[in-house]
Structure formats: structure tokens, C-alpha cells
Amino acid sequence: MYGMFEDEDDVFMGSPKSKLMDIIFNANNDVVRYDLEKFIQRRAAMELLLEKELGAEYDRVIENMLVSEMDAVENKSKSLCIELMGDIVSKSE
């Protein structure tokens, strides 16, 4: 399963980020728009929740986490790419 999270593009698979970009630019435009809007709404809700919980410090906390938990953040980013790809592909079939 580790191979699914590789950063380097190879001939057959590619990284989750590069494959997401391929799907975004090649899938049905309406499906991509819907899922990107849903993704942005979730991001906005999470930021509002963090702001309520942490106040004005939330942005600093995020920046610190990007540095201190770099590997975990990268793995979560890859998982989110895979999740978004799955959402788009499942609706495009």
C-alpha cells in the first residue's frame, strides 16, 4: 500500500497529486465543479471551526503544524487527493 503514496511519478501510476490534476482536467466539468465546490465548503467550515476554537491564533497553529507535522500533513494531503479523485471518478462513470 505504501506505493500508492509515492511522490515520484512513474509511467503507470504517478503521484496522487498528479493523478488528481489529470482527472480534474479530463473529467466531466460539472462533476469536477460540484466536487471542488464541496471540497471548498468543507475547507471553509474547518477554518471557521478552528477560528472559533483557537481564535485569531488559528493561522499560526496551522503554520506550526505544517512545519512540525510535515510528514503527517503530506500523507493527509495525498489521502485527500485520492478521496477527491474517487468522488470525481465515481460520478463520472
C-alpha positions in Angstrom: 0.0 0.0 0.0 2.9 2.4 0.6 3.4 2.5 -3.2 0.1 4.3 -3.5 1.6 7.2 -1.6 4.8 7.6 -3.6 5.6 11.2 -4.5 7.6 10.3 -7.6 5.7 10.0 -10.9 6.2 6.7 -12.7 4.9 5.6 -16.0 1.9 3.6 -14.7 0.7 5.3 -11.5 2.0 8.9 -10.8 1.6 10.7 -7.6 -1.8 11.2 -6.1 -1.5 14.9 -6.8 -0.5 14.5 -10.4 -3.3 12.0 -11.0 -5.8 14.3 -9.3 -4.8 17.0 -11.8 -5.2 14.6 -14.7 -8.7 13.8 -13.5 -9.7 17.4 -12.8 -8.7 18.4 -16.3 -10.2 15.4 -18.1 -13.4 14.5 -16.2 -16.8 15.9 -16.7 -16.7 19.6 -15.9 -20.0 19.7 -14.0 -18.8 16.8 -11.7 -15.4 18.5 -11.1 -17.1 21.8 -10.3 -19.5 20.1 -7.9 -16.8 18.2 -6.0 -14.4 21.2 -5.9 -17.2 23.4 -4.5 -18.0 20.7 -1.9 -14.3 20.5 -1.0 -14.0 24.3 -0.6 -17.1 24.4 1.6 -15.6 21.7 3.8 -12.4 23.7 4.0 -14.3 26.9 4.9 -16.2 25.0 7.6 -13.0 23.6 9.1 -11.3 27.0 9.1 -14.4 28.6 10.8 -14.3 25.8 13.4 -10.6 26.3 14.0 -11.1 30.0 14.3 -13.9 29.5 16.9 -11.8 27.1 18.9 -8.5 28.9 18.6 -9.4 32.5 17.9 -7.0 34.6 15.9 -4.2 32.2 16.6 -5.6 29.5 14.3 -3.5 30.6 11.3 -0.3 30.4 13.4 -1.2 27.0 14.7 -1.7 25.7 11.2 1.6 27.2 10.1 3.3 25.5 13.0 1.7 22.2 12.2 2.8 22.4 8.6 6.4 22.5 9.9 6.2 20.2 12.9 4.0 17.6 11.4 5.2 17.8 7.8 5.1 14.0 7.1 1.6 13.6 8.6 0.4 16.7 6.6 1.8 15.3 3.4 0.2 11.9 4.0 -3.1 13.5 4.7 -2.8 15.7 1.6 -2.2 12.6 -0.5 -5.2 10.9 1.1 -7.4 13.9 0.3 -6.2 13.8 -3.3 -7.2 10.1 -3.5 -10.6 10.8 -1.9 -11.4 13.7 -4.2 -10.3 11.6 -7.2 -12.6 8.8 -6.1 -15.5 11.2 -5.7 -15.0 12.6 -9.2 -14.4 9.3 -10.9 -17.3 7.6 -9.3 -19.7 10.3 -10.5 -18.2 10.4 -14.0 -18.8 6.8 -14.8 
